[in-house]
Amino acid sequence: MKKQNAMNRDWIATARTLSEALPYLKRYVGATVVIKLGGHAMGSDEGMASFARDVVLMNLVGVHPVIVHGGGPMINDMLKRLGVESQFIKGKRVTDEATMEVVEMVLSGTVNKRIVQAINAQGGRAVGLSGKDANMMVCDPTDPALGLVGTPVEVVPDVIRQLHEDGYIPVVAPLGAGRDGETFNINGDTAAGAIAGALKADRLLLLTDVSGVKNAEGEVMTQLTPENVKTLTEEGVIAGGMIPKTQTALDAIKGGVRAVVILDGRAPNAALLELFTDHGAGSLIRSEVK
């Protein structure tokens, strides 16, 4: 009897959760949500399957998800396996033509298709592509000294809109086309922010391996404005690897994204918690905090 009562409590809790999610489900019908996938979820089969289920659920309830992924650790591993030596300038890898061949093989091939396969295995219809397809992202060199590392300067996401109209889930590798036929490697966060801005997305979710933006006391800040971010950066509170992520958030908001959330991709169902509950997850950045 005790076991049965416990099961009943679980069922009631599940039903209550679904009921409480209804306003949020209605809120995001037709909304475009760009998700930058990296870190823990990409390195674990269990994490990948969980992420894929979340994406399929979003799609089933009317959200238009766009997945943009990274793949740095996989690139490093393949470069070592193939014996391709890398040169570094100020801690950043120089991407020459030999390195670029490996980068494209890993990002557009192994990593992209693994994510596509995971989503399809959960009942979704994912399509893999890169920023080179249909000239979605045209780049200029970020720094000529770094070689084929690019910054998007023209983003035309018509192919993503068409895939959404046809019921597909786009999975985008962060590669771009150069003006002279080159292929450029793009930072995953930068690519996600550029695509989200071009789509005027409702949300950009940056899944990371940290719990969010922290204040001087080490506590996660659940809501910030661009002004808060600038102040915390000037004060040195936002530092290190969080600086490029918050800069991506500011650029995306300036480009027309309604809000950006930096959240811990290691947490189970992090994206669903952020979108469909009143608890949220991580740090939400938008022009007006309510």
NORZIRA-V253517 format. One line per field, one symbol per residue. ss: DSSP state (h for helix, s for strand, l for the rest). burial: b if it has 24 or more other C-alpha atoms within 12 Angstrom, else e. A space follows every 50 residues. Layout:
BEGIN
ss: ???
burial: ???
END
This chain:
BEGIN
ss: lhhhhhhhhhhhhhhhhhhhhhhhhhhllllssssssllhhhhlhhhhhh hhhhhhhhhhlllssssssllhhhhhhhhhhhlllllssllsslslhhhh hhhhhhhhhhhhhhhhhhhhhllllsssssllhhhlsssssllhhhslss sssssllhhhhhhhhlllssssslssssllllsssllhhhhhhhhhhhhl llsssssslllllslllllsllsslhhhhhhhhhllllllhhhhhhhhhh hhhhhlllsssssslllllhhhhhhhllllllssslllll
burial: eeeeeeeeeeeeeeeeeeeebeebbeebeebbbbbbbbbbbbbeeebbbb bbbbbbbbbebbbbbbbbbbbbebbeebbeeeeeebeeeeeebbbbeebb bbbbbbbbbbbbbbbbbbbbeeebbbbbbbbbbebbbbbbbeeeebbbbb bbbbbbbebbbeebeeebbbbbbbbbbbeeebbbbbbbbbbbbbbbbbbb bbbbbbbbbbbbbbeeeeeebbbbbbebbeeebeeebbeeebbebbbbbb bbbbbbbbbbbbbbbbbbbbbbbbbbbeebbbbbbbbeee
END
